[in-house]
Amino acid sequence: MIDKKDYEARNVNEVIVEFESRKTVQEGTKIRFKIYNNSKFTYLLTKARMKFENNIKNEYGEYVNSSKLYLALDSANKLNSNLMLDGIEPNGDGYIEFIVPKGLELNKKYFALDSTKMEYEGNFAEEIPIFNFFKIPVEQNKGVWSIKALS
């Protein structure tokens, strides 16, 4: 019998996300992030998206979100699909990538680039010894990477 307590998290489980690079490719601009898994469990990414928004002042002097744009994870990318299927090993790292399509101009006229965020969700999981490659979630994880983290 496998007891849930055998797989409970006993240490702080966290992932750290850092901006890695931005590169022009044939499809547009590739934005790459590095994810560090600082736990003793495998980290399985379940969802990630980039969020661009613009806040403007209305006639009452309040800031209102006037436009939002979400970029989904590039699902055709092998790096991204590996993070969802195999995950990041304990105390390991991995990469995720987004593609900003050609023709989509992210300029200050429409978007406040300093409020760009990358939102992600995942699970810390443990492989069950009886079934190879079968992982059970032991803890959920959500986070937001903000461009303000660079400063």
C-alpha positions as CSV (number, residue, x, y, z in Angstrom):
1,M,0.0,0.0,0.0
2,I,1.1,3.5,-0.8
3,D,0.3,6.0,1.9
4,K,-0.2,9.7,1.0
5,K,2.1,10.7,3.9
6,D,4.9,8.9,2.1
7,Y,4.8,11.6,-0.6
8,E,3.8,14.7,1.3
9,A,6.1,17.7,0.9
10,R,8.4,18.1,3.9
11,N,10.5,21.0,2.6
12,V,9.6,24.3,0.9
13,N,8.7,23.6,-2.7
14,E,9.3,26.4,-5.1
15,V,10.2,27.2,-8.6
16,I,12.2,30.2,-9.7
17,V,11.6,31.7,-13.1
18,E,14.1,34.0,-14.8
19,F,14.1,35.7,-18.2
20,E,16.6,33.9,-20.4
21,S,16.6,35.5,-23.8
22,R,14.8,37.2,-26.7
23,K,15.6,36.3,-30.2
24,T,14.2,37.1,-33.7
25,V,13.2,34.0,-35.6
26,Q,11.3,33.3,-38.8
27,E,7.9,33.2,-37.0
28,G,8.4,36.3,-35.0
29,T,10.2,36.9,-31.7
30,K,11.0,34.0,-29.4
31,I,11.0,34.8,-25.7
32,R,12.7,32.2,-23.5
33,F,12.4,31.7,-19.7
34,K,14.5,29.4,-17.5
35,I,12.7,27.6,-14.6
36,Y,14.6,26.2,-11.6
37,N,13.0,23.5,-9.6
38,N,14.2,23.9,-6.0
39,S,12.4,20.8,-4.6
40,K,12.9,17.1,-4.1
41,F,9.9,16.4,-6.4
42,T,9.5,16.6,-10.2
43,Y,7.9,19.8,-11.4
44,L,5.2,19.3,-14.1
45,L,4.2,22.5,-15.8
46,T,0.4,22.5,-16.5
47,K,-0.1,26.0,-17.9
48,A,1.8,29.2,-18.8
49,R,1.0,32.4,-20.6
50,M,2.5,35.8,-21.2
51,K,0.3,38.8,-20.3
52,F,0.7,42.3,-21.8
53,E,-1.6,45.1,-20.6
54,N,-2.0,48.8,-20.7
55,N,-3.4,50.9,-17.9
56,I,-4.6,54.4,-18.7
57,K,-6.2,57.1,-16.6
58,N,-9.9,57.7,-17.1
59,E,-11.7,61.0,-16.7
60,Y,-11.9,60.4,-12.9
61,G,-8.1,60.0,-12.6
62,E,-8.3,56.2,-11.9
63,Y,-6.2,53.8,-13.7
64,V,-8.2,51.4,-15.9
65,N,-6.9,48.4,-17.8
66,S,-7.7,49.4,-21.4
67,S,-6.2,46.5,-23.3
68,K,-4.9,43.0,-22.6
69,L,-3.1,40.5,-24.7
70,Y,-2.3,36.9,-23.7
71,L,0.2,34.7,-25.5
72,A,-0.2,31.0,-24.9
73,L,2.7,28.7,-24.6
74,D,4.1,27.5,-27.9
75,S,2.6,24.0,-27.8
76,A,4.5,22.9,-30.9
77,N,7.8,23.5,-29.2
78,K,9.4,20.3,-27.9
79,L,10.9,22.1,-24.9
80,N,7.5,23.2,-23.7
81,S,5.8,19.8,-24.3
82,N,8.7,18.0,-22.4
83,L,8.0,20.2,-19.3
84,M,4.4,19.2,-19.4
85,L,4.9,15.5,-19.9
86,D,8.3,14.7,-18.2
87,G,8.7,17.7,-16.0
88,I,11.8,19.2,-14.4
89,E,13.8,16.8,-12.2
90,P,14.3,17.6,-8.5
91,N,16.8,20.5,-8.2
92,G,17.0,20.7,-12.0
93,D,16.1,23.3,-14.5
94,G,14.2,23.6,-17.8
95,Y,13.2,26.2,-20.4
96,I,9.9,27.4,-21.8
97,E,9.4,29.5,-24.9
98,F,6.8,31.9,-26.3
99,I,6.5,33.2,-29.8
100,V,5.4,36.8,-30.4
101,P,4.1,36.5,-34.0
102,K,5.4,38.7,-36.8
103,G,3.1,41.6,-37.3
104,L,2.2,41.9,-33.7
105,E,3.8,45.1,-32.5
106,L,4.2,45.4,-28.7
107,N,4.9,49.1,-28.4
108,K,4.3,51.6,-25.6
109,K,1.5,53.2,-27.6
110,Y,-0.8,50.2,-26.8
111,F,1.0,48.3,-24.0
112,A,2.8,49.2,-20.8
113,L,5.8,46.9,-21.4
114,D,7.0,47.4,-17.8
115,S,3.9,45.5,-16.6
116,T,4.5,42.5,-18.8
117,K,4.0,39.3,-16.8
118,M,4.4,35.6,-17.3
119,E,1.9,33.5,-15.4
120,Y,2.5,29.8,-14.8
121,E,1.0,26.8,-13.0
122,G,2.3,23.4,-12.2
123,N,2.4,20.5,-9.9
124,F,5.1,19.0,-7.8
125,A,4.8,15.3,-8.4
126,E,6.4,12.0,-7.2
127,E,6.8,9.0,-9.3
128,I,5.2,5.9,-7.9
129,P,7.7,3.1,-7.8
130,I,5.2,0.4,-8.8
131,F,4.2,2.1,-12.0
132,N,7.1,3.4,-14.1
133,F,6.6,7.0,-15.4
134,F,3.4,7.5,-13.5
135,K,3.6,10.6,-11.3
136,I,1.1,11.7,-8.7
137,P,0.8,15.4,-7.7
138,V,1.7,16.2,-4.1
139,E,1.4,20.0,-4.2
140,Q,0.2,22.7,-6.6
141,N,2.2,25.7,-7.6
142,K,1.2,29.0,-9.2
143,G,3.3,32.0,-9.8
144,V,3.8,35.2,-11.7
145,W,7.1,36.4,-13.2
146,S,7.1,40.2,-13.7
147,I,9.4,42.3,-15.8
148,K,9.9,44.4,-12.7
149,A,11.9,41.5,-11.3
150,L,14.7,42.5,-13.7
151,S,15.3,45.9,-11.9
